[in-house]
């Protein structure tokens, strides 16, 4: 009978461990540049752009708008989420292509800007604002803008806030349209069917200075829940049950016919495709899926294309990576991981974004992040020179888009327009 000695076992174990280490050795991820980004780079260079810039591909944007609209069931309206698309020109383009005159707004400066630029649009405030913000909004209106103010739906989440807005309505002489925020499972505040909701609905029925406009039930948590064991489906069913219970309670207070025309807002980019009928919601809100930052790379949004990129020039391109104080370790690092073989320093940095071209670039964790000249490292096949562009995909749009000034619009191989963005605001 064959027997393994302890020595044989030790040698075999060491061999297996060595093989496992070799198998975990990183491969070189660098390589040729994507022709798409080379075309973008040529357009930026031809336009004389030489600083960090947010670029939107208009053809991809249009395709994403068409994709969203094509997925809406009969009778479902679309509300454009302004915070995710923070540019008047961008919103105007989406309004025209989608045919929507509904906006979701998230702060008083944005509300005021959209009132002035798009007075015909219906604006639903997407989060409950302190009553002082609403007071500031009315205080800044010109007489010509007062009609546009009547198209706003103010989101209310508590009896106290409803009382504050009722007092504001009396003080301003305005009839305020009130939309009630529902908690359908996100648990970020809002109302559920019960005595509190019943009392607030009663207040809305009796108050001449308030008009009940509808409900908003936001459920982005659904897309984050696992599908295993039916977890996501149960949560979705629970969200819709809560929404249905609130609708039933509103029908008890106002009557079924009176609530037929209410706004029943739901969804966001991650969940809008769940709504295949208008049984619960009669409008969905979305914005980010039209430009598709990386946080929206989900199976449900697979039909949408990335349409927004950060482009920034290379300041320095160095053919080997050297880290301050660790020069002695450079050769060993490169021998183990070829993806730290070469270095570029870019114009600006420290954005919520991931490098996507040239391929194989990554942030250097040892050197750290920088908002001035960020260091990126890549493999032996990294081919980029100073004044050429590195391209990133933002993680999100609502805050990142505001960091670069006017958006560069890429169309038919050229930068054809510059779209100003909103001023940064909460």
C-alpha positions as CSV (number, residue, x, y, z in Angstrom):
1,X,0.0,0.0,0.0
2,X,1.3,3.5,-1.0
3,X,1.7,5.9,1.9
4,X,2.4,9.6,1.8
5,X,5.1,10.7,4.2
6,X,4.8,13.9,6.2
7,X,7.6,15.3,4.0
8,X,5.6,14.6,0.8
9,X,2.5,16.2,2.3
10,X,4.4,19.3,3.2
11,X,6.0,19.6,-0.3
12,X,2.6,19.0,-1.9
13,X,0.9,21.6,0.3
14,X,3.6,24.1,-0.4
15,X,3.1,23.4,-4.1
16,X,-0.6,24.0,-4.0
17,X,-0.2,27.2,-2.0
18,X,2.4,28.4,-4.6
19,X,0.0,27.6,-7.4
20,X,-2.8,29.4,-5.7
21,X,-0.6,32.5,-5.2
22,X,0.4,32.4,-8.9
23,X,-3.3,32.1,-9.9
24,X,-4.1,35.2,-7.9
25,X,-1.4,37.3,-9.6
26,X,-3.1,40.2,-11.5
27,X,-3.0,40.2,-15.3
28,X,-2.3,43.3,-17.3
29,X,-5.6,45.0,-18.0
30,X,-4.2,47.8,-20.2
31,X,-4.7,47.8,-24.0
32,X,-5.8,49.7,-27.0
33,X,-8.1,52.6,-26.5
34,X,-11.8,52.3,-27.4
35,X,-12.5,54.0,-30.8
36,X,-15.6,55.6,-29.3
37,X,-13.5,57.5,-26.7
38,X,-10.9,58.4,-29.3
39,X,-13.8,60.1,-31.3
40,X,-14.9,61.9,-28.2
41,X,-11.3,63.0,-27.6
42,X,-11.0,64.4,-31.1
43,X,-14.3,66.3,-30.7
44,X,-13.1,67.8,-27.4
45,X,-9.8,68.8,-28.9
46,X,-11.4,70.4,-31.9
47,X,-13.7,72.4,-29.6
48,X,-10.7,73.8,-27.7
49,X,-11.7,72.1,-24.4
50,X,-8.7,71.7,-22.1
51,X,-10.2,71.3,-18.6
52,X,-12.3,68.8,-16.8
53,X,-15.6,68.6,-18.6
54,X,-18.9,66.7,-18.3
55,X,-19.9,65.3,-21.7
56,X,-23.3,64.0,-22.7
57,X,-23.7,61.9,-25.8
58,X,-26.9,63.3,-27.3
59,X,-27.6,60.2,-29.5
60,X,-27.3,57.9,-26.5
61,X,-29.4,60.3,-24.4
62,X,-32.2,60.2,-27.1
63,X,-32.0,56.4,-27.2
64,X,-32.5,56.3,-23.4
65,X,-35.4,58.7,-23.5
66,X,-37.1,56.5,-26.2
67,X,-36.4,53.4,-24.2
68,X,-38.0,54.8,-21.1
69,X,-41.1,56.0,-23.0
70,X,-41.4,52.7,-24.8
71,X,-41.6,50.8,-21.5
72,X,-44.5,52.9,-20.1
73,X,-47.8,51.1,-20.1
74,X,-50.9,52.7,-21.5
75,X,-52.1,55.6,-19.4
76,X,-48.8,55.9,-17.4
77,X,-47.3,59.5,-17.3
78,X,-43.7,60.3,-17.0
79,X,-42.3,62.9,-14.6
80,X,-38.7,64.2,-15.2
81,X,-36.5,64.2,-12.1
82,X,-34.8,67.6,-12.3
83,X,-32.1,66.9,-9.6
84,X,-30.7,64.0,-11.7
85,X,-30.6,66.2,-14.8
86,X,-29.6,69.5,-13.4
87,X,-29.6,71.7,-16.5
88,X,-32.4,73.8,-18.0
89,X,-31.4,72.9,-21.5
90,X,-31.1,69.2,-20.7
91,X,-34.5,69.2,-19.1
92,X,-36.0,71.1,-22.0
93,X,-34.6,68.6,-24.5
94,X,-36.0,65.7,-22.5
95,X,-39.4,67.4,-22.2
96,X,-39.6,67.9,-26.0
97,X,-38.5,64.4,-26.9
98,X,-40.6,62.6,-24.2
99,X,-43.6,64.8,-24.5
100,X,-43.8,65.3,-20.7
101,X,-44.6,68.6,-19.0
102,X,-44.2,67.1,-15.5
103,X,-41.1,67.8,-13.4
104,X,-39.9,66.6,-10.0
105,X,-38.0,69.3,-8.1
106,X,-35.9,69.1,-4.9
107,X,-34.9,72.5,-3.6
108,X,-36.1,76.1,-3.6
109,X,-33.5,77.6,-6.1
110,X,-34.3,74.8,-8.6
111,X,-38.0,75.4,-8.1
112,X,-37.7,79.1,-8.7
113,X,-35.4,78.6,-11.8
114,X,-37.9,76.1,-13.3
115,X,-40.8,78.4,-12.5
116,X,-39.2,81.2,-14.5
117,X,-38.0,79.0,-17.4
118,X,-40.9,76.6,-17.7
119,X,-44.0,78.2,-16.2
120,X,-46.3,75.8,-17.9
121,X,-44.8,72.7,-16.3
122,X,-46.4,70.8,-13.4
123,X,-43.8,70.6,-10.6
124,X,-44.0,68.0,-7.8
125,X,-41.6,68.8,-5.0
126,X,-39.7,65.5,-4.4
127,X,-38.9,66.0,-0.7
128,X,-40.7,67.8,2.1
129,X,-39.2,71.3,2.3
130,X,-39.1,73.4,5.4
131,X,-41.9,75.9,5.2
132,X,-39.4,78.7,5.3
133,X,-38.1,77.5,1.9
134,X,-41.6,77.6,0.5
135,X,-42.0,81.1,2.0
136,X,-38.8,82.2,0.3
137,X,-40.1,80.8,-3.0
138,X,-43.3,82.9,-2.8
139,X,-41.4,85.9,-1.7
140,X,-39.2,85.8,-4.8
141,X,-42.1,85.5,-7.3
142,X,-42.9,88.3,-9.7
143,X,-46.6,89.0,-10.4
144,X,-46.1,87.4,-13.8
145,X,-44.9,84.2,-12.2
146,X,-47.7,83.8,-9.7
147,X,-49.8,81.7,-12.1
148,X,-46.9,79.2,-12.4
149,X,-46.9,78.8,-8.6
150,X,-50.3,77.3,-8.8
151,X,-48.9,74.3,-10.7
152,X,-46.7,73.2,-7.9
153,X,-47.5,70.2,-5.7
154,X,-45.9,70.6,-2.2
155,X,-44.9,67.3,-0.6
156,X,-46.1,66.9,3.0
157,X,-45.1,64.1,5.4
158,X,-46.5,65.0,8.8
159,X,-49.5,66.7,10.4
160,X,-47.2,69.5,11.7
161,X,-45.9,70.3,8.2
162,X,-49.4,70.3,6.8
163,X,-50.4,72.8,9.5
164,X,-47.4,75.0,8.6
165,X,-48.3,75.0,4.9
166,X,-51.9,75.7,5.7
167,X,-50.8,78.8,7.6
168,X,-48.5,79.8,4.7
169,X,-51.4,79.5,2.3
170,X,-53.5,81.8,4.4
171,X,-50.6,84.3,4.7
172,X,-49.9,84.4,1.0
173,X,-53.5,84.1,-0.3
174,X,-52.4,81.1,-2.4
175,X,-54.3,77.9,-2.8
176,X,-51.6,75.2,-2.2
177,X,-51.7,71.9,-3.9
178,X,-50.7,69.2,-1.4
179,X,-49.2,65.8,-2.3
180,X,-48.8,63.4,0.6
181,X,-45.7,61.3,1.0
182,X,-46.3,57.6,1.7
183,X,-44.0,55.2,3.4
184,X,-44.3,52.1,1.2
185,X,-41.3,50.3,2.7
186,X,-38.3,52.6,2.4
187,X,-38.9,53.9,5.9
188,X,-37.4,57.3,5.3
189,X,-40.5,59.0,6.7
190,X,-43.9,59.5,5.2
191,X,-47.4,58.2,6.0
192,X,-49.2,54.9,6.1
193,X,-52.9,54.2,6.1
194,X,-54.3,54.8,9.6
195,X,-55.6,57.5,11.9
196,X,-52.9,60.0,11.1
197,X,-53.4,59.8,7.4
198,X,-57.2,59.9,7.8
199,X,-57.0,63.1,9.9
200,X,-54.7,64.8,7.3
201,X,-57.1,63.8,4.5
202,X,-59.9,65.3,6.5
203,X,-58.0,68.5,6.9
204,X,-57.4,68.6,3.2
205,X,-61.1,68.1,2.5
206,X,-62.2,70.9,4.8
207,X,-59.5,73.5,4.1
208,X,-60.4,75.9,1.3
209,X,-56.8,77.1,1.0
210,X,-55.5,73.6,0.4
211,X,-56.1,71.2,-2.5
212,X,-55.4,67.5,-2.3
213,X,-53.3,66.7,-5.4
214,X,-52.3,63.1,-4.7
215,X,-49.7,60.7,-3.3
216,X,-46.0,59.9,-3.8
217,X,-44.7,56.5,-2.8
218,X,-40.9,56.0,-3.5
219,X,-39.5,52.5,-3.3
220,X,-35.8,52.4,-4.5
221,X,-35.1,49.8,-1.9
222,X,-36.8,47.2,-4.0
223,X,-34.0,47.1,-6.6
224,X,-31.4,46.6,-3.8
225,X,-33.1,43.6,-2.3
226,X,-32.1,40.1,-3.3
227,X,-34.4,38.0,-5.5
228,X,-33.5,34.8,-3.6
229,X,-36.4,33.1,-1.8
230,X,-38.8,35.7,-3.2
231,X,-37.5,38.5,-1.0
232,X,-37.8,41.2,-3.6
233,X,-41.2,40.1,-4.8
234,X,-42.6,40.1,-1.3
235,X,-41.3,43.6,-0.7
236,X,-42.8,44.8,-3.9
237,X,-46.1,43.3,-3.1
238,X,-45.9,44.9,0.3
239,X,-45.1,48.4,-1.2
240,X,-48.1,48.1,-3.5
241,X,-50.4,46.9,-0.7
242,X,-49.4,49.9,1.4
243,X,-50.0,52.3,-1.5
244,X,-53.4,50.6,-2.2
245,X,-54.4,51.0,1.4
246,X,-53.7,54.7,1.3
247,X,-55.7,55.0,-1.9
248,X,-58.6,53.2,-0.3
249,X,-58.5,55.5,2.7
250,X,-58.5,58.6,0.4
251,X,-61.6,57.1,-1.4
252,X,-63.3,56.8,2.0
253,X,-62.7,60.5,2.8
254,X,-63.2,62.1,-0.7
255,X,-65.2,59.5,-2.5
256,X,-64.0,57.2,-5.3
257,X,-64.9,59.6,-8.1
258,X,-63.1,62.5,-6.4
259,X,-59.8,60.7,-6.3
260,X,-59.9,59.4,-9.8
261,X,-57.8,62.3,-11.1
262,X,-55.2,62.3,-8.3
263,X,-51.5,62.1,-9.0
264,X,-50.3,58.6,-7.9
265,X,-46.6,59.0,-8.2
266,X,-44.1,56.2,-7.8
267,X,-40.8,54.7,-8.8
268,X,-37.5,56.1,-9.8
269,X,-34.9,55.0,-12.3
270,X,-34.1,51.7,-10.6
271,X,-37.7,50.6,-10.4
272,X,-39.8,52.3,-13.1
273,X,-40.0,49.1,-15.2
274,X,-41.8,47.2,-12.4
275,X,-44.9,49.2,-13.2
276,X,-46.7,47.4,-16.1
277,X,-50.1,48.9,-15.4
278,X,-51.7,51.9,-13.8
279,X,-53.5,49.9,-11.1
280,X,-51.3,51.5,-8.3
281,X,-49.4,54.4,-9.9
282,X,-50.4,56.6,-12.8
283,X,-47.1,58.3,-13.2
284,X,-43.5,57.3,-12.7
285,X,-40.5,59.5,-12.0
286,X,-37.0,58.9,-13.5
287,X,-34.0,60.9,-14.5
288,X,-30.7,59.1,-13.9
289,X,-31.4,56.2,-16.3
290,X,-31.4,58.8,-19.1
291,X,-27.7,59.5,-18.6
292,X,-26.9,56.2,-16.7
293,X,-24.1,56.7,-14.1
294,X,-22.5,53.6,-12.8
295,X,-24.9,53.3,-9.8
296,X,-27.6,52.5,-12.3
297,X,-25.8,49.5,-13.9
298,X,-28.6,47.1,-12.9
299,X,-30.3,44.2,-14.8
300,X,-33.5,46.2,-14.9
301,X,-31.8,49.1,-16.6
302,X,-29.7,47.0,-19.0
303,X,-31.6,48.5,-22.1
304,X,-30.2,51.9,-21.2
305,X,-26.8,53.1,-22.3
306,X,-24.1,55.2,-20.5
307,X,-24.6,58.7,-21.9
308,X,-22.5,60.8,-19.6
309,X,-18.8,61.0,-19.1
310,X,-16.2,63.1,-17.4
311,X,-13.3,64.0,-19.7
312,X,-10.1,65.5,-18.3
313,X,-6.7,66.1,-19.8
314,X,-3.5,64.3,-18.9
315,X,-1.0,66.6,-17.3
316,X,1.9,64.2,-17.0
317,X,2.5,60.7,-18.4
318,X,5.3,58.7,-16.8
319,X,6.6,55.4,-18.1
320,X,7.2,53.9,-14.7
321,X,5.5,54.2,-11.3
322,X,7.4,55.6,-8.4
323,X,5.8,56.3,-5.0
324,X,7.3,58.9,-2.6
325,X,9.3,57.2,0.2
326,X,8.7,53.8,-1.3
327,X,11.0,53.9,-4.3
328,X,12.8,50.8,-3.2
329,X,9.5,48.8,-3.5
330,X,8.6,49.9,-7.0
331,X,10.2,47.0,-8.9
332,X,8.6,44.4,-6.7
333,X,5.2,46.0,-7.1
334,X,5.5,46.1,-10.8
335,X,6.7,42.5,-11.0
336,X,3.7,41.4,-9.0
337,X,1.0,43.7,-10.5
338,X,1.7,44.9,-14.0
339,X,-1.3,47.4,-13.6
340,X,0.9,49.7,-11.6
341,X,3.7,49.9,-14.2
342,X,2.9,53.3,-15.6
343,X,1.5,56.5,-14.2
344,X,-0.6,59.5,-15.4
345,X,-1.4,62.6,-13.4
346,X,-4.7,64.2,-14.6
347,X,-6.1,67.7,-14.5
348,X,-8.3,67.7,-11.3
349,X,-9.7,64.6,-9.8
350,X,-11.3,63.1,-6.6
351,X,-14.6,62.8,-8.3
352,X,-17.3,60.2,-7.6
353,X,-16.4,58.4,-10.8
354,X,-14.5,55.5,-12.3
355,X,-11.9,55.7,-15.1
356,X,-13.1,53.8,-18.2
357,X,-10.6,54.8,-20.9
358,X,-7.8,54.2,-21.5
359,X,-8.5,50.7,-20.3
360,X,-6.9,49.4,-17.1
361,X,-6.4,52.7,-15.4
362,X,-7.2,52.8,-11.6
363,X,-6.7,55.0,-8.6
364,X,-3.5,54.4,-6.7
365,X,-4.5,53.6,-3.1
366,X,-1.0,54.1,-1.8
367,X,-0.6,57.6,-3.3
368,X,-4.2,58.6,-2.4
369,X,-6.8,60.8,-4.0
370,X,-6.2,64.4,-5.1
371,X,-8.5,67.1,-6.4
372,X,-5.7,68.9,-8.1
373,X,-3.6,66.3,-9.9
374,X,-5.0,62.9,-9.3
375,X,-2.6,59.9,-9.8
376,X,-3.8,57.0,-11.9
377,X,-1.8,53.9,-12.7
378,X,-2.0,51.4,-15.5
379,X,-0.3,48.5,-17.3
380,X,2.6,48.2,-19.8
381,X,0.2,48.8,-22.7
382,X,-1.1,52.1,-21.4
383,X,-0.8,54.4,-24.3
384,X,-1.7,58.0,-23.5
385,X,0.2,61.3,-23.8
386,X,0.0,64.7,-22.1
387,X,-3.0,66.8,-23.4
388,X,-4.9,63.6,-24.4
389,X,-8.0,62.8,-22.3
390,X,-8.9,60.3,-19.7
391,X,-12.6,59.4,-19.5
392,X,-14.6,58.5,-16.4
393,X,-18.1,57.4,-15.7
394,X,-19.7,59.2,-12.8
395,X,-21.3,57.2,-10.0
396,X,-24.3,59.5,-9.9
397,X,-25.5,62.6,-11.8
398,X,-27.2,64.9,-9.3
399,X,-24.1,66.2,-7.5
400,X,-21.4,65.2,-10.0
401,X,-22.8,67.1,-12.9
402,X,-22.6,70.4,-11.0
403,X,-18.8,70.3,-10.7
404,X,-17.7,71.0,-14.2
405,X,-19.5,74.1,-15.5
406,X,-21.4,73.9,-18.8
407,X,-22.1,70.4,-20.1
408,X,-20.5,69.6,-23.5
409,X,-23.0,68.0,-25.8
410,X,-21.5,65.5,-28.2
411,X,-23.4,64.9,-31.4
412,X,-22.3,63.6,-34.8
413,X,-18.7,63.5,-33.9
414,X,-18.6,67.1,-32.6
415,X,-19.3,69.2,-29.5
416,X,-22.3,71.0,-30.8
417,X,-23.7,72.8,-27.7
418,X,-22.8,73.8,-24.2
419,X,-25.7,73.4,-21.6
420,X,-25.3,75.4,-18.4
421,X,-26.1,73.6,-15.1
422,X,-28.0,74.7,-12.0
423,X,-26.1,76.4,-9.2
424,X,-25.0,73.9,-6.6
425,X,-27.7,73.5,-3.9
426,X,-29.0,70.9,-1.5
